[in-house]
């Protein structure tokens, strides 16, 4: 599942995000959602979140479990 729909992204979910410096390479970072930063219901590049590690990025994939 991709992370473009805010309703699909939950606090505590395991996700893969792309950070701003990694947008060109597409390198993904895995973590647990601490805060959802995007206010709109949909975003074409992914919902922006803050992970428990403090990393901020846009959700590219929501992982099961």
N, CA, C, O and CB atoms as a CASP TS submission, in Angstrom:
PFRMAT TS
TARGET T0000
AUTHOR 0000-0000-0000
METHOD Language model
MODEL 1
PARENT N/A
ATOM      1  N   UNK     1       0.850  -1.174   0.000  1.00  0.00           N
ATOM      2  CA  UNK     1       0.000   0.000   0.000  1.00  0.00           C
ATOM      3  C   UNK     1       0.896   1.238   0.000  1.00  0.00           C
ATOM      4  O   UNK     1       1.866   1.306   0.755  1.00  0.00           O
ATOM      5  CB  UNK     1      -0.967  -0.002   1.226  1.00  0.00           C
ATOM      6  N   UNK     2       0.577   2.195  -0.830  1.00  0.00           N
ATOM      7  CA  UNK     2       1.377   3.419  -0.871  1.00  0.00           C
ATOM      8  C   UNK     2       0.859   4.415   0.173  1.00  0.00           C
ATOM      9  O   UNK     2      -0.193   4.195   0.773  1.00  0.00           O
ATOM     10  CB  UNK     2       1.344   4.050  -2.292  1.00  0.00           C
ATOM     11  N   UNK     3       1.585   5.487   0.384  1.00  0.00           N
ATOM     12  CA  UNK     3       1.251   6.414   1.455  1.00  0.00           C
ATOM     13  C   UNK     3       0.667   7.732   1.000  1.00  0.00           C
ATOM     14  O   UNK     3       0.919   8.765   1.620  1.00  0.00           O
ATOM     15  CB  UNK     3       2.446   6.681   2.250  1.00  0.00           C
ATOM     16  N   UNK     4      -0.115   7.719  -0.080  1.00  0.00           N
ATOM     17  CA  UNK     4      -0.686   8.971  -0.588  1.00  0.00           C
ATOM     18  C   UNK     4      -2.006   9.352   0.075  1.00  0.00           C
ATOM     19  O   UNK     4      -2.430  10.504  -0.011  1.00  0.00           O
ATOM     20  CB  UNK     4      -0.894   8.867  -2.071  1.00  0.00           C
ATOM     21  N   UNK     5      -2.659   8.395   0.735  1.00  0.00           N
ATOM     22  CA  UNK     5      -3.940   8.628   1.382  1.00  0.00           C
ATOM     23  C   UNK     5      -3.719   8.743   2.888  1.00  0.00           C
ATOM     24  O   UNK     5      -3.248   7.795   3.516  1.00  0.00           O
ATOM     25  CB  UNK     5      -4.948   7.491   1.051  1.00  0.00           C
ATOM     26  N   UNK     6      -4.054   9.892   3.473  1.00  0.00           N
ATOM     27  CA  UNK     6      -3.797  10.140   4.897  1.00  0.00           C
ATOM     28  C   UNK     6      -4.531   9.134   5.783  1.00  0.00           C
ATOM     29  O   UNK     6      -4.019   8.771   6.842  1.00  0.00           O
ATOM     30  CB  UNK     6      -4.217  11.566   5.271  1.00  0.00           C
ATOM     31  N   UNK     7      -5.704   8.679   5.380  1.00  0.00           N
ATOM     32  CA  UNK     7      -6.487   7.735   6.174  1.00  0.00           C
ATOM     33  C   UNK     7      -5.776   6.391   6.343  1.00  0.00           C
ATOM     34  O   UNK     7      -6.036   5.674   7.309  1.00  0.00           O
ATOM     35  CB  UNK     7      -7.845   7.520   5.529  1.00  0.00           C
ATOM     36  N   UNK     8      -4.884   6.044   5.418  1.00  0.00           N
ATOM     37  CA  UNK     8      -4.159   4.771   5.488  1.00  0.00           C
ATOM     38  C   UNK     8      -2.958   4.830   6.431  1.00  0.00           C
ATOM     39  O   UNK     8      -2.471   3.793   6.881  1.00  0.00           O
ATOM     40  CB  UNK     8      -3.694   4.365   4.103  1.00  0.00           C
ATOM     41  N   UNK     9      -2.478   6.039   6.731  1.00  0.00           N
ATOM     42  CA  UNK     9      -1.283   6.212   7.562  1.00  0.00           C
ATOM     43  C   UNK     9      -1.715   6.422   9.010  1.00  0.00           C
ATOM     44  O   UNK     9      -2.451   7.361   9.312  1.00  0.00           O
ATOM     45  CB  UNK     9      -0.416   7.416   7.061  1.00  0.00           C
ATOM     46  N   UNK    10      -1.261   5.552   9.901  1.00  0.00           N
ATOM     47  CA  UNK    10      -1.641   5.609  11.318  1.00  0.00           C
ATOM     48  C   UNK    10      -0.398   5.795  12.184  1.00  0.00           C
ATOM     49  O   UNK    10       0.683   5.313  11.848  1.00  0.00           O
ATOM     50  CB  UNK    10      -2.404   4.322  11.736  1.00  0.00           C
ATOM     51  N   UNK    11      -0.565   6.494  13.290  1.00  0.00           N
ATOM     52  CA  UNK    11       0.516   6.600  14.275  1.00  0.00           C
ATOM     53  C   UNK    11       0.805   5.199  14.797  1.00  0.00           C
ATOM     54  O   UNK    11      -0.116   4.466  15.157  1.00  0.00           O
ATOM     55  CB  UNK    11       0.138   7.582  15.452  1.00  0.00           C
ATOM     56  N   UNK    12       2.082   4.827  14.838  1.00  0.00           N
ATOM     57  CA  UNK    12       2.472   3.490  15.283  1.00  0.00           C
ATOM     58  C   UNK    12       2.668   2.501  14.149  1.00  0.00           C
ATOM     59  O   UNK    12       3.126   1.381  14.377  1.00  0.00           O
ATOM     60  CB  UNK    12       1.448   2.956  16.220  1.00  0.00           C
ATOM     61  N   UNK    13       2.324   2.900  12.916  1.00  0.00           N
ATOM     62  CA  UNK    13       2.469   2.007  11.762  1.00  0.00           C
ATOM     63  C   UNK    13       3.931   1.950  11.317  1.00  0.00           C
ATOM     64  O   UNK    13       4.660   2.937  11.419  1.00  0.00           O
ATOM     65  CB  UNK    13       1.567   2.478  10.590  1.00  0.00           C
ATOM     66  N   UNK    14       4.351   0.779  10.821  1.00  0.00           N
ATOM     67  CA  UNK    14       5.686   0.637  10.209  1.00  0.00           C
ATOM     68  C   UNK    14       5.587   1.093   8.764  1.00  0.00           C
ATOM     69  O   UNK    14       4.729   0.624   8.015  1.00  0.00           O
ATOM     70  CB  UNK    14       6.216  -0.848  10.297  1.00  0.00           C
ATOM     71  N   UNK    15       6.472   2.014   8.372  1.00  0.00           N
ATOM     72  CA  UNK    15       6.433   2.574   7.026  1.00  0.00           C
ATOM     73  C   UNK    15       7.849   2.719   6.470  1.00  0.00           C
ATOM     74  O   UNK    15       8.838   2.640   7.198  1.00  0.00           O
ATOM     75  CB  UNK    15       5.713   3.936   7.027  1.00  0.00           C
ATOM     76  N   UNK    16       7.910   2.932   5.163  1.00  0.00           N
ATOM     77  CA  UNK    16       9.157   3.330   4.504  1.00  0.00           C
ATOM     78  C   UNK    16       8.931   4.734   3.968  1.00  0.00           C
ATOM     79  O   UNK    16       7.939   4.999   3.288  1.00  0.00           O
ATOM     80  CB  UNK    16       9.573   2.321   3.347  1.00  0.00           C
ATOM     81  N   UNK    17       9.868   5.640   4.283  1.00  0.00           N
ATOM     82  CA  UNK    17       9.750   7.029   3.846  1.00  0.00           C
ATOM     83  C   UNK    17      10.961   7.409   3.014  1.00  0.00           C
ATOM     84  O   UNK    17      12.022   6.792   3.105  1.00  0.00           O
ATOM     85  CB  UNK    17       9.604   7.978   5.053  1.00  0.00           C
ATOM     86  N   UNK    18      10.775   8.451   2.193  1.00  0.00           N
ATOM     87  CA  UNK    18      11.896   9.044   1.477  1.00  0.00           C
ATOM     88  C   UNK    18      12.138  10.414   2.110  1.00  0.00           C
ATOM     89  O   UNK    18      11.220  11.227   2.221  1.00  0.00           O
ATOM     90  CB  UNK    18      11.611   9.154  -0.084  1.00  0.00           C
ATOM     91  N   UNK    19      13.384  10.661   2.525  1.00  0.00           N
ATOM     92  CA  UNK    19      13.759  11.947   3.102  1.00  0.00           C
ATOM     93  C   UNK    19      14.067  12.930   1.981  1.00  0.00           C
ATOM     94  O   UNK    19      14.359  12.520   0.858  1.00  0.00           O
ATOM     95  CB  UNK    19      14.976  11.797   4.052  1.00  0.00           C
ATOM     96  N   UNK    20      14.003  14.218   2.277  1.00  0.00           N
ATOM     97  CA  UNK    20      14.235  15.270   1.281  1.00  0.00           C
ATOM     98  C   UNK    20      15.570  15.084   0.534  1.00  0.00           C
ATOM     99  O   UNK    20      15.589  15.168  -0.694  1.00  0.00           O
ATOM    100  CB  UNK    20      14.210  16.642   1.964  1.00  0.00           C
ATOM    101  N   UNK    21      16.689  14.834   1.245  1.00  0.00           N
ATOM    102  CA  UNK    21      17.959  14.674   0.501  1.00  0.00           C
ATOM    103  C   UNK    21      18.011  13.429  -0.378  1.00  0.00           C
ATOM    104  O   UNK    21      18.828  13.352  -1.295  1.00  0.00           O
ATOM    105  CB  UNK    21      19.110  14.629   1.470  1.00  0.00           C
ATOM    106  N   UNK    22      17.141  12.448  -0.102  1.00  0.00           N
ATOM    107  CA  UNK    22      17.149  11.181  -0.847  1.00  0.00           C
ATOM    108  C   UNK    22      16.126  11.141  -1.975  1.00  0.00           C
ATOM    109  O   UNK    22      15.961  10.098  -2.607  1.00  0.00           O
ATOM    110  CB  UNK    22      16.892  10.033   0.096  1.00  0.00           C
ATOM    111  N   UNK    23      15.433  12.246  -2.246  1.00  0.00           N
ATOM    112  CA  UNK    23      14.376  12.232  -3.256  1.00  0.00           C
ATOM    113  C   UNK    23      14.907  11.885  -4.643  1.00  0.00           C
ATOM    114  O   UNK    23      14.232  11.193  -5.405  1.00  0.00           O
ATOM    115  CB  UNK    23      13.683  13.578  -3.298  1.00  0.00           C
ATOM    116  N   UNK    24      16.093  12.350  -4.974  1.00  0.00           N
ATOM    117  CA  UNK    24      16.646  12.048  -6.305  1.00  0.00           C
ATOM    118  C   UNK    24      17.036  10.586  -6.438  1.00  0.00           C
ATOM    119  O   UNK    24      16.848   9.986  -7.496  1.00  0.00           O
ATOM    120  CB  UNK    24      17.860  12.926  -6.585  1.00  0.00           C
ATOM    121  N   UNK    25      17.585  10.001  -5.359  1.00  0.00           N
ATOM    122  CA  UNK    25      18.037   8.607  -5.421  1.00  0.00           C
ATOM    123  C   UNK    25      16.895   7.637  -5.139  1.00  0.00           C
ATOM    124  O   UNK    25      16.932   6.492  -5.590  1.00  0.00           O
ATOM    125  CB  UNK    25      19.174   8.372  -4.426  1.00  0.00           C
ATOM    126  N   UNK    26      15.876   8.084  -4.394  1.00  0.00           N
ATOM    127  CA  UNK    26      14.761   7.215  -4.050  1.00  0.00           C
ATOM    128  C   UNK    26      15.064   6.275  -2.897  1.00  0.00           C
ATOM    129  O   UNK    26      14.322   5.324  -2.655  1.00  0.00           O
ATOM    130  CB  UNK    26      14.360   6.418  -5.243  1.00  0.00           C
ATOM    131  N   UNK    27      16.173   6.542  -2.171  1.00  0.00           N
ATOM    132  CA  UNK    27      16.540   5.704  -1.024  1.00  0.00           C
ATOM    133  C   UNK    27      15.478   5.807   0.066  1.00  0.00           C
ATOM    134  O   UNK    27      15.080   6.908   0.449  1.00  0.00           O
ATOM    135  CB  UNK    27      17.924   6.116  -0.466  1.00  0.00           C
ATOM    136  N   UNK    28      15.019   4.655   0.566  1.00  0.00           N
ATOM    137  CA  UNK    28      13.951   4.626   1.560  1.00  0.00           C
ATOM    138  C   UNK    28      14.509   4.317   2.944  1.00  0.00           C
ATOM    139  O   UNK    28      15.484   3.579   3.091  1.00  0.00           O
ATOM    140  CB  UNK    28      12.887   3.590   1.174  1.00  0.00           C
ATOM    141  N   UNK    29      13.871   4.897   3.950  1.00  0.00           N
ATOM    142  CA  UNK    29      14.222   4.677   5.350  1.00  0.00           C
ATOM    143  C   UNK    29      13.006   4.084   6.048  1.00  0.00           C
ATOM    144  O   UNK    29      11.893   4.588   5.902  1.00  0.00           O
ATOM    145  CB  UNK    29      14.684   6.007   6.044  1.00  0.00           C
ATOM    146  N   UNK    30      13.219   3.018   6.801  1.00  0.00           N
ATOM    147  CA  UNK    30      12.112   2.347   7.489  1.00  0.00           C
ATOM    148  C   UNK    30      12.017   2.843   8.925  1.00  0.00           C
ATOM    149  O   UNK    30      13.029   3.128   9.565  1.00  0.00           O
ATOM    150  CB  UNK    30      12.296   0.810   7.460  1.00  0.00           C
ATOM    151  N   UNK    31      10.783   2.943   9.425  1.00  0.00           N
ATOM    152  CA  UNK    31      10.592   3.355  10.809  1.00  0.00           C
ATOM    153  C   UNK    31       9.137   3.288  11.222  1.00  0.00           C
ATOM    154  O   UNK    31       8.272   2.852  10.462  1.00  0.00           O
ATOM    155  CB  UNK    31      11.118   4.754  11.015  1.00  0.00           C
ATOM    156  N   UNK    32       8.882   3.737  12.460  1.00  0.00           N
ATOM    157  CA  UNK    32       7.543   3.739  13.051  1.00  0.00           C
ATOM    158  C   UNK    32       7.046   5.184  13.097  1.00  0.00           C
ATOM    159  O   UNK    32       7.776   6.079  13.526  1.00  0.00           O
ATOM    160  CB  UNK    32       7.549   3.093  14.488  1.00  0.00           C
ATOM    161  N   UNK    33       5.806   5.414  12.657  1.00  0.00           N
ATOM    162  CA  UNK    33       5.234   6.766  12.620  1.00  0.00           C
ATOM    163  C   UNK    33       4.995   7.289  14.033  1.00  0.00           C
ATOM    164  O   UNK    33       4.322   6.647  14.838  1.00  0.00           O
ATOM    165  CB  UNK    33       3.914   6.774  11.821  1.00  0.00           C
ATOM    166  N   UNK    34       5.560   8.476  14.326  1.00  0.00           N
ATOM    167  CA  UNK    34       5.307   9.161  15.599  1.00  0.00           C
ATOM    168  C   UNK    34       4.275  10.260  15.416  1.00  0.00           C
ATOM    169  O   UNK    34       3.374  10.402  16.242  1.00  0.00           O
ATOM    170  CB  UNK    34       6.607   9.747  16.171  1.00  0.00           C
ATOM    171  N   UNK    35       4.394  11.057  14.327  1.00  0.00           N
ATOM    172  CA  UNK    35       3.472  12.164  14.048  1.00  0.00           C
ATOM    173  C   UNK    35       3.146  12.189  12.563  1.00  0.00           C
ATOM    174  O   UNK    35       3.995  11.888  11.724  1.00  0.00           O
ATOM    175  CB  UNK    35       4.078  13.525  14.496  1.00  0.00           C
ATOM    176  N   UNK    36       1.901  12.553  12.246  1.00  0.00           N
ATOM    177  CA  UNK    36       1.500  12.782  10.850  1.00  0.00           C
ATOM    178  C   UNK    36       1.511  14.292  10.640  1.00  0.00           C
ATOM    179  O   UNK    36       0.799  15.023  11.329  1.00  0.00           O
ATOM    180  CB  UNK    36       0.065  12.153  10.527  1.00  0.00           C
ATOM    181  N   UNK    37       2.315  14.760   9.689  1.00  0.00           N
ATOM    182  CA  UNK    37       2.519  16.195   9.498  1.00  0.00           C
ATOM    183  C   UNK    37       1.650  16.797   8.403  1.00  0.00           C
ATOM    184  O   UNK    37       1.340  17.988   8.454  1.00  0.00           O
ATOM    185  CB  UNK    37       3.953  16.457   9.183  1.00  0.00           C
ATOM    186  N   UNK    38       1.250  16.000   7.413  1.00  0.00           N
ATOM    187  CA  UNK    38       0.402  16.495   6.325  1.00  0.00           C
ATOM    188  C   UNK    38      -1.042  16.601   6.810  1.00  0.00           C
ATOM    189  O   UNK    38      -1.576  15.660   7.396  1.00  0.00           O
ATOM    190  CB  UNK    38       0.493  15.564   5.081  1.00  0.00           C
ATOM    191  N   UNK    39      -1.664  17.743   6.564  1.00  0.00           N
ATOM    192  CA  UNK    39      -3.041  17.966   7.013  1.00  0.00           C
ATOM    193  C   UNK    39      -4.077  17.542   5.974  1.00  0.00           C
ATOM    194  O   UNK    39      -5.197  17.181   6.336  1.00  0.00           O
ATOM    195  CB  UNK    39      -3.239  19.427   7.355  1.00  0.00           C
ATOM    196  N   UNK    40      -3.720  17.579   4.683  1.00  0.00           N
ATOM    197  CA  UNK    40      -4.696  17.250   3.644  1.00  0.00           C
ATOM    198  C   UNK    40      -4.946  15.742   3.584  1.00  0.00           C
ATOM    199  O   UNK    40      -4.102  14.951   4.005  1.00  0.00           O
ATOM    200  CB  UNK    40      -4.213  17.761   2.276  1.00  0.00           C
ATOM    201  N   UNK    41      -6.101  15.351   3.062  1.00  0.00           N
ATOM    202  CA  UNK    41      -6.503  13.946   2.999  1.00  0.00           C
ATOM    203  C   UNK    41      -5.659  13.148   2.006  1.00  0.00           C
ATOM    204  O   UNK    41      -5.413  11.960   2.213  1.00  0.00           O
ATOM    205  CB  UNK    41      -7.971  13.844   2.621  1.00  0.00           C
ATOM    206  N   UNK    42      -5.221  13.791   0.942  1.00  0.00           N
ATOM    207  CA  UNK    42      -4.418  13.136  -0.096  1.00  0.00           C
ATOM    208  C   UNK    42      -3.224  14.009  -0.439  1.00  0.00           C
ATOM    209  O   UNK    42      -3.305  15.236  -0.388  1.00  0.00           O
ATOM    210  CB  UNK    42      -5.266  12.855  -1.363  1.00  0.00           C
ATOM    211  N   UNK    43      -2.107  13.363  -0.790  1.00  0.00           N
ATOM    212  CA  UNK    43      -0.954  14.102  -1.299  1.00  0.00           C
ATOM    213  C   UNK    43      -0.291  13.241  -2.366  1.00  0.00           C
ATOM    214  O   UNK    43       0.001  12.072  -2.113  1.00  0.00           O
ATOM    215  CB  UNK    43       0.059  14.468  -0.147  1.00  0.00           C
ATOM    216  N   UNK    44      -0.048  13.793  -3.556  1.00  0.00           N
ATOM    217  CA  UNK    44       0.470  12.984  -4.669  1.00  0.00           C
ATOM    218  C   UNK    44       1.872  12.419  -4.438  1.00  0.00           C
ATOM    219  O   UNK    44       2.235  11.421  -5.061  1.00  0.00           O
ATOM    220  CB  UNK    44       0.481  13.807  -5.917  1.00  0.00           C
ATOM    221  N   UNK    45       2.672  13.035  -3.557  1.00  0.00           N
ATOM    222  CA  UNK    45       4.038  12.554  -3.315  1.00  0.00           C
ATOM    223  C   UNK    45       4.157  11.765  -2.016  1.00  0.00           C
ATOM    224  O   UNK    45       5.248  11.322  -1.656  1.00  0.00           O
ATOM    225  CB  UNK    45       5.002  13.726  -3.285  1.00  0.00           C
ATOM    226  N   UNK    46       3.051  11.588  -1.317  1.00  0.00           N
ATOM    227  CA  UNK    46       3.071  10.837  -0.062  1.00  0.00           C
ATOM    228  C   UNK    46       2.813  11.738   1.129  1.00  0.00           C
ATOM    229  O   UNK    46       3.139  12.926   1.113  1.00  0.00           O
ATOM    230  CB  UNK    46       4.401  10.126   0.109  1.00  0.00           C
ATOM    231  N   UNK    47       2.226  11.159   2.159  1.00  0.00           N
ATOM    232  CA  UNK    47       1.912  11.893   3.383  1.00  0.00           C
ATOM    233  C   UNK    47       3.216  12.106   4.159  1.00  0.00           C
ATOM    234  O   UNK    47       3.996  11.171   4.340  1.00  0.00           O
ATOM    235  CB  UNK    47       0.849  11.123   4.255  1.00  0.00           C
ATOM    236  N   UNK    48       3.446  13.334   4.612  1.00  0.00           N
ATOM    237  CA  UNK    48       4.668  13.639   5.363  1.00  0.00           C
ATOM    238  C   UNK    48       4.463  13.237   6.824  1.00  0.00           C
ATOM    239  O   UNK    48       3.458  13.581   7.446  1.00  0.00           O
ATOM    240  CB  UNK    48       5.038  15.160   5.249  1.00  0.00           C
ATOM    241  N   UNK    49       5.449  12.495   7.358  1.00  0.00           N
ATOM    242  CA  UNK    49       5.389  12.022   8.736  1.00  0.00           C
ATOM    243  C   UNK    49       6.730  12.240   9.435  1.00  0.00           C
ATOM    244  O   UNK    49       7.762  12.438   8.794  1.00  0.00           O
ATOM    245  CB  UNK    49       4.998  10.533   8.778  1.00  0.00           C
ATOM    246  N   UNK    50       6.687  12.197  10.768  1.00  0.00           N
ATOM    247  CA  UNK    50       7.899  12.154  11.586  1.00  0.00           C
ATOM    248  C   UNK    50       7.952  10.771  12.204  1.00  0.00           C
ATOM    249  O   UNK    50       6.978  10.314  12.801  1.00  0.00           O
ATOM    250  CB  UNK    50       7.915  13.288  12.693  1.00  0.00           C
ATOM    251  N   UNK    51       9.093  10.100  12.060  1.00  0.00           N
ATOM    252  CA  UNK    51       9.272   8.774  12.626  1.00  0.00           C
ATOM    253  C   UNK    51       9.718   8.882  14.079  1.00  0.00           C
ATOM    254  O   UNK    51      10.114   9.958  14.527  1.00  0.00           O
ATOM    255  CB  UNK    51      10.291   7.966  11.806  1.00  0.00           C
ATOM    256  N   UNK    52       9.657   7.787  14.812  1.00  0.00           N
ATOM    257  CA  UNK    52      10.090   7.782  16.209  1.00  0.00           C
ATOM    258  C   UNK    52      11.555   8.159  16.345  1.00  0.00           C
ATOM    259  O   UNK    52      11.971   8.666  17.387  1.00  0.00           O
ATOM    260  CB  UNK    52       9.852   6.417  16.831  1.00  0.00           C
ATOM    261  N   UNK    53      12.335   7.920  15.311  1.00  0.00           N
ATOM    262  CA  UNK    53      13.759   8.274  15.318  1.00  0.00           C
ATOM    263  C   UNK    53      13.982   9.769  15.089  1.00  0.00           C
ATOM    264  O   UNK    53      15.109  10.253  15.203  1.00  0.00           O
ATOM    265  CB  UNK    53      14.500   7.475  14.251  1.00  0.00           C
ATOM    266  N   UNK    54      12.900  10.512  14.762  1.00  0.00           N
ATOM    267  CA  UNK    54      13.018  11.938  14.499  1.00  0.00           C
ATOM    268  C   UNK    54      13.137  12.280  13.024  1.00  0.00           C
ATOM    269  O   UNK    54      13.081  13.454  12.658  1.00  0.00           O
ATOM    270  CB  UNK    54      14.194  12.479  15.222  1.00  0.00           C
ATOM    271  N   UNK    55      13.298  11.282  12.176  1.00  0.00           N
ATOM    272  CA  UNK    55      13.414  11.492  10.729  1.00  0.00           C
ATOM    273  C   UNK    55      12.069  11.945  10.175  1.00  0.00           C
ATOM    274  O   UNK    55      11.023  11.403  10.532  1.00  0.00           O
ATOM    275  CB  UNK    55      13.893  10.194  10.011  1.00  0.00           C
ATOM    276  N   UNK    56      12.109  12.960   9.285  1.00  0.00           N
ATOM    277  CA  UNK    56      10.908  13.439   8.608  1.00  0.00           C
ATOM    278  C   UNK    56      11.011  13.052   7.140  1.00  0.00           C
ATOM    279  O   UNK    56      12.046  13.253   6.505  1.00  0.00           O
ATOM    280  CB  UNK    56      10.733  14.988   8.774  1.00  0.00           C
ATOM    281  N   UNK    57       9.922  12.494   6.604  1.00  0.00           N
ATOM    282  CA  UNK    57       9.907  12.117   5.198  1.00  0.00           C
ATOM    283  C   UNK    57       8.500  11.830   4.729  1.00  0.00           C
ATOM    284  O   UNK    57       7.549  11.843   5.510  1.00  0.00           O
ATOM    285  CB  UNK    57      10.791  10.911   4.960  1.00  0.00           C
ATOM    286  N   UNK    58       8.383  11.567   3.426  1.00  0.00           N
ATOM    287  CA  UNK    58       7.085  11.251   2.838  1.00  0.00           C
ATOM    288  C   UNK    58       6.935   9.742   2.707  1.00  0.00           C
ATOM    289  O   UNK    58       7.844   9.050   2.247  1.00  0.00           O
ATOM    290  CB  UNK    58       6.921  11.936   1.461  1.00  0.00           C
ATOM    291  N   UNK    59       5.777   9.247   3.117  1.00  0.00           N
ATOM    292  CA  UNK    59       5.522   7.796   3.108  1.00  0.00           C
ATOM    293  C   UNK    59       5.429   7.301   1.665  1.00  0.00           C
ATOM    294  O   UNK    59       4.656   7.817   0.858  1.00  0.00           O
ATOM    295  CB  UNK    59       4.209   7.453   3.889  1.00  0.00           C
ATOM    296  N   UNK    60       6.236   6.293   1.368  1.00  0.00           N
ATOM    297  CA  UNK    60       6.201   5.652   0.057  1.00  0.00           C
ATOM    298  C   UNK    60       5.596   4.260   0.130  1.00  0.00           C
ATOM    299  O   UNK    60       5.089   3.744  -0.866  1.00  0.00           O
ATOM    300  CB  UNK    60       7.599   5.576  -0.528  1.00  0.00           C
ATOM    301  N   UNK    61       5.649   3.653   1.314  1.00  0.00           N
ATOM    302  CA  UNK    61       5.126   2.296   1.470  1.00  0.00           C
ATOM    303  C   UNK    61       4.703   2.094   2.922  1.00  0.00           C
ATOM    304  O   UNK    61       5.404   2.509   3.845  1.00  0.00           O
ATOM    305  CB  UNK    61       6.188   1.230   1.045  1.00  0.00           C
ATOM    306  N   UNK    62       3.550   1.451   3.116  1.00  0.00           N
ATOM    307  CA  UNK    62       3.078   1.089   4.449  1.00  0.00           C
ATOM    308  C   UNK    62       3.302  -0.413   4.591  1.00  0.00           C
ATOM    309  O   UNK    62       2.804  -1.193   3.780  1.00  0.00           O
ATOM    310  CB  UNK    62       1.553   1.482   4.670  1.00  0.00           C
ATOM    311  N   UNK    63       4.040  -0.818   5.607  1.00  0.00           N
ATOM    312  CA  UNK    63       4.419  -2.217   5.782  1.00  0.00           C
ATOM    313  C   UNK    63       3.396  -2.940   6.651  1.00  0.00           C
ATOM    314  O   UNK    63       2.808  -2.331   7.545  1.00  0.00           O
ATOM    315  CB  UNK    63       5.823  -2.325   6.405  1.00  0.00           C
ATOM    316  N   UNK    64       3.176  -4.225   6.402  1.00  0.00           N
ATOM    317  CA  UNK    64       2.213  -4.981   7.223  1.00  0.00           C
ATOM    318  C   UNK    64       2.761  -5.181   8.637  1.00  0.00           C
ATOM    319  O   UNK    64       3.973  -5.243   8.846  1.00  0.00           O
ATOM    320  CB  UNK    64       1.897  -6.358   6.570  1.00  0.00           C
ATOM    321  N   UNK    65       1.849  -5.279   9.599  1.00  0.00           N
ATOM    322  CA  UNK    65       2.254  -5.558  10.984  1.00  0.00           C
ATOM    323  C   UNK    65       2.790  -4.363  11.624  1.00  0.00           C
ATOM    324  O   UNK    65       3.181  -4.410  12.791  1.00  0.00           O
ATOM    325  CB  UNK    65       3.264  -6.642  11.056  1.00  0.00           C
TER
END
